[in-house]
């Protein structure tokens, strides 16, 4: 599983990405800081389960969001929002670890039990009655 700069640019603008990665105030996008934040996000996800080669769109979006949150944490931005988002992300990752939500595109969604709409009564035959 890999996250690229292009994936991040789908979520935030180039200017914001440059500002978040520019910890030394040089005015340029720092690829090293960016890669470090991506590695931190992937390590966090890896603490729940093994990272797949072909992640689902949801898992990829979680990794992108974690990367952006990590960049904002390094700049001390949005601390209150960060803890709320991390809690929600952890809930998703726990469900993925329990295999309730698929993590790879080749993995099938969990089978739903068929007892939701079953009734215990036998069918009533209404043919021939007026």
Legacy VTK file of the C-alpha trace (Angstrom):
# vtk DataFile Version 3.0
C-alpha trace
ASCII
DATASET POLYDATA
POINTS 130 float
0.000 0.000 0.000
1.421 3.349 -1.005
0.251 6.916 -0.697
1.597 9.496 -3.136
1.745 13.255 -3.224
-0.918 13.153 -5.954
-3.260 11.289 -3.596
-2.827 14.036 -1.011
-3.390 16.756 -3.611
-6.846 15.302 -4.286
-7.787 16.223 -0.712
-5.910 19.476 -0.082
-4.408 22.158 -2.289
-0.760 22.299 -3.307
-0.342 25.516 -1.312
-1.677 23.936 1.876
0.427 20.813 1.351
3.507 22.998 0.889
2.727 24.972 4.037
2.139 21.828 6.091
5.345 20.140 4.936
7.538 23.257 5.133
8.657 22.979 8.773
11.838 24.999 8.143
10.004 27.937 6.476
11.857 27.679 3.167
8.700 28.133 1.109
9.041 24.818 -0.740
7.394 21.415 -0.470
9.582 19.223 1.734
9.378 15.694 0.297
11.212 14.220 3.299
8.667 15.567 5.808
5.854 14.436 3.534
7.243 10.902 3.242
7.793 10.753 7.005
4.138 11.694 7.636
2.995 9.062 5.123
5.148 6.440 6.853
3.687 7.415 10.243
0.134 7.030 8.897
0.900 3.650 7.342
2.601 2.495 10.554
-0.482 3.477 12.543
-2.685 1.450 10.193
-0.153 -1.390 10.306
-0.579 -1.590 14.071
-4.122 -2.908 13.457
-3.489 -5.358 10.586
-1.059 -6.173 7.793
-1.128 -3.558 5.051
-2.628 -4.976 1.829
-1.117 -4.543 -1.638
-4.509 -3.590 -3.108
-6.337 -1.520 -0.468
-9.987 -0.596 -0.722
-10.885 2.998 -1.449
-11.971 3.440 2.187
-8.623 2.249 3.537
-6.728 4.479 1.128
-8.853 7.479 2.173
-8.139 6.678 5.833
-4.398 6.612 5.106
-4.617 9.949 3.289
-6.584 11.514 6.128
-4.122 10.191 8.728
-1.239 11.669 6.722
-2.900 15.087 6.589
-3.705 14.917 10.308
-0.059 14.020 11.035
1.168 17.001 8.999
-1.234 19.283 10.859
-0.114 17.839 14.214
3.492 18.684 13.384
2.409 22.272 12.753
0.261 22.294 15.920
-2.957 22.891 13.967
-6.426 21.547 14.812
-5.572 19.572 17.952
-9.219 19.285 19.075
-10.457 18.143 15.678
-7.545 15.701 15.384
-8.439 13.672 18.473
-12.076 13.337 17.348
-11.052 12.223 13.850
-8.496 9.745 15.220
-11.188 8.130 17.389
-13.472 7.679 14.376
-10.626 6.314 12.274
-9.649 3.875 15.041
-13.233 2.584 15.099
-13.058 1.882 11.347
-9.659 0.233 11.692
-10.915 -1.984 14.518
-13.809 -3.138 12.312
-11.342 -3.812 9.505
-9.121 -5.786 11.881
-12.149 -7.885 12.905
-12.874 -8.436 9.191
-16.231 -6.684 9.430
-15.096 -4.249 6.720
-12.903 -5.474 3.819
-9.369 -4.062 3.506
-8.453 -5.320 0.033
-10.279 -5.043 -3.254
-10.035 -8.824 -3.677
-11.633 -9.491 -0.272
-15.387 -10.019 -0.272
-17.582 -8.112 2.179
-18.657 -10.109 5.225
-21.681 -12.331 4.720
-24.819 -10.999 6.333
-26.870 -13.432 8.332
-30.124 -14.240 6.584
-32.272 -14.094 9.705
-33.100 -10.417 9.591
-36.433 -10.683 7.790
-37.384 -14.302 8.367
-40.605 -15.087 10.107
-41.302 -18.251 12.033
-44.795 -18.691 10.635
-45.427 -20.956 7.640
-46.972 -19.422 4.531
-50.731 -19.294 4.475
-52.324 -20.776 1.373
-55.041 -18.470 0.124
-55.939 -20.153 -3.183
-59.501 -21.296 -3.435
-60.863 -19.043 -0.671
-63.279 -16.238 -1.360
LINES 1 131
130 0 1 2 3 4 5 6 7 8 9 10 11 12 13 14 15 16 17 18 19 20 21 22 23 24 25 26 27 28 29 30 31 32 33 34 35 36 37 38 39 40 41 42 43 44 45 46 47 48 49 50 51 52 53 54 55 56 57 58 59 60 61 62 63 64 65 66 67 68 69 70 71 72 73 74 75 76 77 78 79 80 81 82 83 84 85 86 87 88 89 90 91 92 93 94 95 96 97 98 99 100 101 102 103 104 105 106 107 108 109 110 111 112 113 114 115 116 117 118 119 120 121 122 123 124 125 126 127 128 129
